[in-house]
Amino acid sequence: MILRRPDLPVVAHPIFLSVRPFRRFSTDAAVLIDLAWERNALKYDWKIVVASWLLSSGALADTVTLHNGDRLSGDLVRMEANTLWLKTTYAGTLKLPWAQVDRIDTDAPVRVRLADGTELDGQLQADQSRSLRIRIGSLAETAPLALDRIDAINPPRHINRTVVRARASLGGNFARGNTDAQTVHLDGELVARNPSQRVTLDGELNDAAQDGVDTASNWRLGMKYDHFASERTYFYANTRFDHDGQAGLDLRSTLGVGVGRQLFERDDLKLSLEGGLSLVNEDYADEEDTRFPGARFAARYEQAFWDGRLTLFHKSDLLLSLKSLDDYLYQSRTGFRIPVGNGFSLGSQVNFDYDAVPAAGKGSTDTTLLFKLDYAT
């Protein structure tokens, strides 16, 4: 509320004719304005007016009210993945579950993305419980919107440019003496991403021998194309080729299509799930070749901790034969990386491959522990 002395005439004050018609003044600020107005016989003192303006600006803040009645003030940073970030001067940045938010008011425009993909820029004004209006400029505002219709607040703006990221890894050992052994591991990945598309190329090579006898000789190569129908949902097409000499597999080729959900895609957290149909063709060295349709399920996870000083990752792929539920293939890559500077990192990784129906005389499980040097751009 603005206080006005009863002995002063009612005259439009210059501050109230400013370009900020919705600015709210604290009581202290209003008193300073009143005193300046009186002392100068309706000619304001700029020093006092500026001081009052600063006081009023400092008093403004975004406000979030929770279901339990708690009222929190600060700067609304963003809302995504059902979490609201509120930066405060008294408790740092708070992460509030979106489902617990009852009302929101902001003192400045924010960008709102609705569940249908529509984006609006405006000031948020609380309406009834779990609803708000968006004031767009000084003349228009939306009808009440349920908070459940809001997908994100202040999301990154879509920029039509392609970002390319690459990573390569090298691991192995070399021994000479009573035992002659060597192991080489190479893997890499290239990802090109723009707002509507993503292309991923990846490959892996493992070769090992001891005393002149090959103990590992396998490689895999894959390519996947994703088309994003919305910010998080995408359709994919993929192909993969695998060779494993020790398992008697000359070549396994896979071609598939399906749908995926990008649950998180931030610098510190990436998580996606996929499901679809695939056609699998297996060529064996000493066995009858096989072909079968399959259902594919995949997951990909990567998360950085402690400001990027440690990164955990996991990739898994399950192919389930639609001819026989007893026939399935599972592959996973799980490990960690520790940055050491200039794009390099040291880490370890466990490769786990399982074939429920292997070639005759071959085992179902292959497990490998690797220590690697990574380089990423």
NUVEXFI-324674 format. One record per atom (N, C-alpha, C): x, y, z. Coordinates in steps of 0.2 Angstrom, whole numbers, plus 2048, in hexadecimal, padded with zeros to 3 digits. Last residue first. Layout:
XYZ...
***
This chain:
8B17557798B175C7778AA75E7788BB7497838B574C7808B575377E8C473B7868C57427848BE7447818CA72F7928C573278E8C773978C8D17207968D27277968CD72A7918CC7137A18CC71679B8CE71D79C8CA7027A58CC7087A88CE70C7A18BD6F57A68C16FA7A28C47007A68B76E57A78B96EB7AB8BE6EF7A78AB6DC7A08B16DE79F8B26E57A38A26CD79C8A36D27A18AA6D57A08966C379489D6C679489D6CC79888C6B479488E6BB7988956BD79688A6A878E8856AD78E8886B479089769F7858936A178B88F6A778A89669277989869877B89469A78189168677489768677789A68D77988768E76788968876B89068876E88469F76B88669A76688869476B8776A377787D6A477487E69E76F86A6AA77D86B6A47788716A577486C6B67848686B07878696AA78387A6BF7868766BC7818736B57848806CD78D87D6C778E8796C578888D6D87928896D578D8866CE78E8946E679A8906DF79B88C6DE7958A16EF79F89D6ED79989A6E679B8A56FC7A98A36F57A989F6F37A38B27087AB8AC7067A88AB6FE7A88BA7177B18BA70F7B18B370E7AE8C57257AD8BF7217AF8BF71A7AF8CA7357AA8CC72F7AC8C672B7AF8CA74279D8C773F7A48CA7387A48CC7517958CE74A7968CB74879D8CA75F7938C575A78F8C77537918D376579C8D47667948D07617908D275A7AA8D37607A78D475F79F8CD74E7AF8D47507B18D67577AE8BD7487B58C174C7B18C874E7B48B97387B68BB73D7BA8BF7427B68AB72D7B38B07317B18B27367B68A471C7B48A57237B78AB7267B38987107AE89E7127B189E7197B48917047A38907077AA89770A7AC8886FD79788F70079888E70579E8806EE7918806F47958886F67968756E478987B6E778987B6ED78D86C6D578586D6DB7898746DD7898606CB77C8676CE77C8676D47818576BC77D8586C377D85F6C577E84C6B077D8516B27798526BA7798406AD7838466AA78684D6AD7838366B177C8386B578183E6B37858376B076B8376AC77183A6B17768336B97618326B27608326AE7668376C57658306C476682E6BD7638456C87708426C476A83B6C476B84B6D77768476D17788446CE7718586E077A8556DD7748516D777685E6EE78385B6E77838576E577D86B6F77898676F67838646EF78387170579286F6FE79186A6FD78C87D70F79A87A70E79487870779388271B7A68807147A587C71479E88D7257B088A7247AA88871C7A98937337BA89172C7B988D72B7B38A073D7BD89B73C7B88997347B88A774A7C78A67437C68A07427C28A87587C68AE7547C88AD74C7C889D75F7C48A075C7BE8A67587C08987647D089A7687CB89F7657C68947577D689975B7D989D7607D489074D7C789074E7CE8957537D18877497B988D74C7BC88C74E7C388073B7B087F7407B58867437B88777327A587E7357A687D73B7AB86F72479D8707297A387772B7A386471C79386A71F79386A72479985C70D78E85D71279386471579285170378485770678685770B78B84A6F577C8496FA7828506FC7838416ED76F8476F07718466F577783C6DE76983A6E476C8406E776F83F6D67588406D776083D6DE76283F6C974C83D6D074E83D6D075684E6C07478486C074B8466C874C8586B47408556BA73F84F6BA7438686AB73F8616AC74285F6B374087369E7388716A573986A6A673C87A69074187569373C87369A73E88B69274488569074688069374189869774289768F74289068D7448976A574289C6A173E89B69A73D8876AD73F88B6A97438916A673F87D6BB73E8816B673A8876B373E86D6C17428746BF7458776BA7408636CF7428656CA73E86C6C87408546D674885B6D474985D6CE74584A6E474884B6DE7448536DC7458406EC7558476EB7528466E474E8376F975D8376F275A83D6F275683870176D8367007668376F976483D70E77983A70777883870777084771778584571577E84270F77D84C72578F84971E78E84771D78785972F79685472E79085272679186173C79D85E73679F85973579986E7467A486B74479E86873D79F8747547AC87074E7AD86D74C7A687C75F7AA87E75B7B087A7557B087676579F87D76479F87F75F7A586775C79C86B76279E87276079E85B75479986075679486375C79685074779E85474D7A085974E79A84773F79684574179C84974779F84373C78784974078A84674379083D72E78183B73378584173678983972677183D72777783B72D77B83471976683371F76983772076F83B71175783771175D83671876084370474D84070B74E83C70B7548526FC74784C6FD74B84970474B85D6EF74385A6F57408536F574486C6E77458666E87488636EF7458776D97438746DF74086D6E07438856D174787E6D174987C6D87478916C674188E6CC7418876CC7438986BA74789B6BE7418986C574189A6B47568956B87528996BC74D8A16AC75F89F6A975989A6AD7548A66B376A89F6B076A89D6AD7648B26B77658B26B276A8AB6AF76B8AE6C175C8B16BB7598B16B675E8A16CB7598A46C875F8A76C175D8996DA75389D6D47528A16D275888B6E374F88F6E07548936DA7518836F274A8866EC74888B6EA74D8736FA7498796F874D87C6F274A86870874786B70274587170174985871174A85F70F74C86170974884D71E74C84F71974885771774984172675784872475584871F75083973475D83872E75A83F72C75783673C76D83973B76783873476483274877A83174277683374276F83675577E83974F78283874877E83175F77683776077983A75A77C82B75476882A75A76D83175B77083174D75E82A74F75D82875476284174B75983D74D75F83675075C84973D75384574375184074575685873575285273775684F73D75386272874C85F72E74A85973074F87171F74F86A72075186872774F87C71274D87A71974A87371974C88B70875288470A75288271174F8956FA75389470175088D7027508A16F075C89A6F275B89A6F97588AC6E275D8AB6E975C8A36EA75B8B86D77648B16D97628B16E07618C16CC76A8C16CF7648BA6D17628CB6C47768C66C97758C76CC76E8D66BB7768D16BB77B8CB6BF77B8E06B376B8DB6B976C8D66B77718F06AF7708EA6AC76F8E56B27708FD6B37738FC6B276C8F56AF76B8FC6B67819016B077E8FF6AE7778ED6BD77E8F26BB7838F66B57818E46CC7798E76C57778EC6C477D8D66D67738DA6D37798DD6CD7778CC6E376F8D06DE76D8D56DC7728BE6EC76C8C16E97718C56E376E8B56FB7678BA6F67658BD6F376B8A77047638AB7017688AF6FC76589D71375F8A070D75D8A570B76388F71D75989471B75E89771475C88672C75588B72675388F72475887773475587C73175988072B75586E74275287173D74F87773A75385E74A75586574875886774275485375975385675275085D75175584E76575784A76075584D75975385976D75C85376C76084E76775E86776275986476875985D76875C87775975B87075A75D86E76175C88174B75987F75275687875375888D74276088674476188574B75E89873476189773A75D88F73C75D8A372A76A89C72C76889C7337658AD71B76C8AC72276B8A57237698BB7107728B37127718B37197708C67037738C470A7718BD70B7708D26FA77B8CB6FB77B8CA7037788DD6EC77B8DC6F37798D46F47798EA6E37838E36E47838E26EB7808F56D67848F46DD7828EC6DD7819036CB7898FB6CD7898FB6D478790D6BF78E90C6C47899056C57889156BB79D90E6BB79990E6C17949226BD79F91F6B67A09186B579D9226CA7949266C67999236BF7999176D879291C6D378F9206D07959076E079090C6DD7959106D87908FC6ED7909016EA78C9066E77918EB6F378F8F16F27938F66EE78E8DE70078E8E26FA78D8E86F97918D470D7868D670978C8DA70378A8CD71C7818D27177808D47147878BF72577A8C27227808C771D77D8B77347758BB72E7738BE72C77A8A973E7708AD73B7768B17357738A174D76B8A574776A8A874577089375776589775576B89B74E76988C76475E89075E75D89475D76387D76D75B88376C75F88676575F87677774F87877075187E77075586878275286F78175087177A75285C78A75585D78674F86478574D85878A76685C78D76185E78875B84C78D77284E78876C85278D76785179278284E79377B85078F77684E78979185378B78B84F78C78584078E79B84478979784978C7928387967A483F7987A284379279F82F7887A983078F7A98377917A882577B7A282C77D7A482B7857A48187767A181E7717A08247747A38097797A880F77C7A78157777A67FD7737AC7FE7747A48057777A37FD7737B97FF76C7B67FF76D7AE7F977F7BD80077E7BD8027787B97EC7867B17EE7817B77F57807B77E97977AE7EC7907AC7EE78C7B27DD7A37AA7E079F7AF7E37987AC7E17AB79B7DC7A87A07E07A47A57EE7B879A7EB7B27987E57B079D7EE7C97967EF7C479A7EB7BE7987F37D97907F07D378F7F27CE7947F97E57937F27E67917EF7DF7908077E57958027E97997FB7E979880E7D579280E7DC7918097E07978047C97988087CA7938087D27918027C07A78017C67A48067C879E7FB7B17A98017B47A68007BA7A37F47AA7B87F37AD7B27FA7B07B07F27997C07F57A07BF7F37A37B97F078D7CC7EE7907C67F17977C67EF7877D97F27837D47F07867CD7E27917DE7E778C7E07E97887DA7E079F7D37DE79B7D87E37967DA7EE7A87CF7E67A87CE7E37A47D47FD7B27CE7F97AC7D17F17AD7D08057B67C08017B97C57FC7B37C88147B97B780F7B47BA80B7B77C08167C27A88177C27B08127BD7B281D7BA7998197BE79D81A7BE7A581D7B178B8217B578F81C7BA79381A7A07868177A678781C7AA78C81879277B81D79677F81A79D78081278277981178977881578D77D81277477C81877777881777F77780976F78480876E77D80D77177980C77379180D76C78F80D76B78781578378F80F77F79181177878E82278D79582078879081B78379282579E79882179879A8207937948307A979E82E7A679882B79F79B82C7B87A782F7B27A782D7AE7A082C7C97AD82A7C47A882E7BE7A882B7CC7BF82E7CE7B882C7C87B48267C87CB8267CF7CA8297D17C381B7BA7CC8227BD7CA8217C47C98137AE7D68137B57D481A7B77D280B79F7D88117A27D680F7A97D48047917E38037987E080A79B7DE8087847E68017867E680078C7E28137777E481277E7E380B77F7E28157697E581476C7EB8127747EA8187657D88127637DA8107667E182576A7D782076D7D381976C7D683076A7E482C7667E082676A7DD83E7767E38377757E68337707E184D77A7E884A7767E38437747E685478A7EB8507857EE84D7817E88647917ED85F78F7E885B7897EB86579A7FD8687987F78627967F285E79F80885F79880886279580185D7AD80685D7AA80D85F7A380D85B7B17FA8617B47FD8627B18048577A57ED8567A97F385C7AC7F685079E7DF8567A17E28557A67E78487907DB8477967DE84D7997E18437847CF8497877D284778E7D48387777D083877E7CF83E7807D38357687C683976B7CC8397737CB8307617BB82C7617C18307647C78397647B183975D7B483675D7BB83B7757B683B7707B183B7697B483C7867B88387807BA83977B7B48477937BE84478F7B98407897BC84879E7C884D79C7C384A7997BD8417AB7D083F7A47CD8447A37C78487B17DE8487B27D78467AB7D483D7B37EC8437B37E98437B47E28337AC7FA8347B17F583C7B17F38267A17FF82D7A27FE82E7A87F981B79C80B81C7A18068237A380581278E81081879181081979680A80678680E80678D81080C79181080777A80880777A81080778181280977C7FB80277A7FD80277A80581278C7F98117857F980A7837FC81579A7EF8117977F58107907F48217A57EA81F79E7E981B79C7EF8257B47E28237B17E88207AA7E68337BF7DD82E7BA7DC82C7B67E28347CF7E48367C97E38317C47E18387E07EA8347DC7E68387D57E58407E77F283A7E47F68377DF7F18487EE7EA84B7E97EE8467E47F18407F77E48427F27E08457EC7E483E8007EF8387FC7EC83A7F67E884B8057F18478017F68427FD7F384C80B7E48518067E684E8017EC8428157E68428107E084680A7E284781D7F08418197F18408147EC8538227EA85381E7F084D8197F184D82A7E08518247DE85281F7E48468337E984282F7E48468297E28518397EF84C8357F38488317EE85783F7E385B83B7E78568367EC84C8487DE84F8417DA85383D7DF83E84E7E584684E7E68488477E38318557DC83484F7DF83C8507DF8268617E082B8607DB83085B7DF81C8637E981A8607E381F85F7DE82586A7F281F86D7F081D86A7E98308627F88318667F182B8697EE82A85C8028308608038318657FE8218537FD81E85880182485E80182884A7F582384D7F28218547F68308447FF8338487FA82E84C7F682683E80782A84380A82E8478048228347FD81D83980082183F80382D82C7FB82A8307F68268357F882E82780883482B80583182F7FF82281F80982382580D82982A80B8258167FF81F81A7FE82082080383080F8058318127FF82B8177FE82980981082F80E81183081280B82080080A81E80680E82380B80F8257FC7F98247FB80082280180381C7FC7EA8207FF7EE81F7FD7F581B7F37DA8187F37E181E7F77E68187F67C981D7F57CF8197F77D58107F77BE80E7F27C38137F17C98148017B680E8027B980C7FD7BF8218077B18208017B581A8017B98248137AC82280E7A78218077AB81C81F7B782281C7B481F8167AF8138267BF8128267B88188237B48188257CB8128217CA8108217C282282E7CC8238277CC81E8237CA81B83A7CB81E8387C58208317C680A83A7D181183A7D38158377CD7FC8447CF7FF83E7CD80783F7CE7F584A7DF7F884C7D87FC8467D67EC8507EB7EC8497E77EF84B7E07F58597F77F08587F27F18527EE7F88548087FA8568027F58557FC7F28518147F38588137F685980C7F48438167ED8458147ED84D81280183A80D7FF83F8137F88428118008298088008308067FD83580C80781A80580581E80A80582580780280B7FC8068127FC8038178018047FA800800800800804806800
***
